[in-house]
């Protein structure tokens, strides 16, 4: 057993791929004072702002690194189903994104809430919506990726919802705080080893 060094300006994470091969039995949606709104044509600035709010604590950066043109291709794809979670004041407090690009499959690309809502049961509510929306006619597999940088309960949560872990990989990438995609104080649970450029 050995350790593999990671450069100070990079991060490494273990990514777990999970899948569900059968549509789960219907279950009632948990009650919530939130609602899900289809986001048919989000603009880049609004999408990135929400992505930062829900993903910044976990160092999500992939959509922040894309040019406007590349991001719009993803957001306007006919295979993408993007939803904003909104509160009673119509403030966006979460997101759900499904990708139907592969025939017979759906990828749960993003499922997230702002940190203030963590641990209050809203995740189960949002997952119930994801399952109901994802299991369309013809879908035989629903899958997602989570990693060791995500919320510590994420992997257990997905497994409790019926997903089964099927693969583990290691991903390394430039620390998004070091390259200016996220502020240096994002994700304080993950030490920033270099100064921001």
Buried (B, 14 or more C-beta within 10 A) or exposed (E): EEEEEBEEBBBBBEBBBBBBEEBBEEEEEBEBEBEBEEBEEBEBEEBBEBBBBBBBBBBBBBBBEBEEEEBBEBBEEEEBBBBBBBBEEEEBBBBBBBBBEEEEBBBBBBBBBBEEBEEEEBBBBBBBBBBBBBBEEEBEEBBBBBBBBBBEEBBEBBBEBBBEEEEEEEEEBBBBBBBEBBEBEBBEEBEBBBEEE
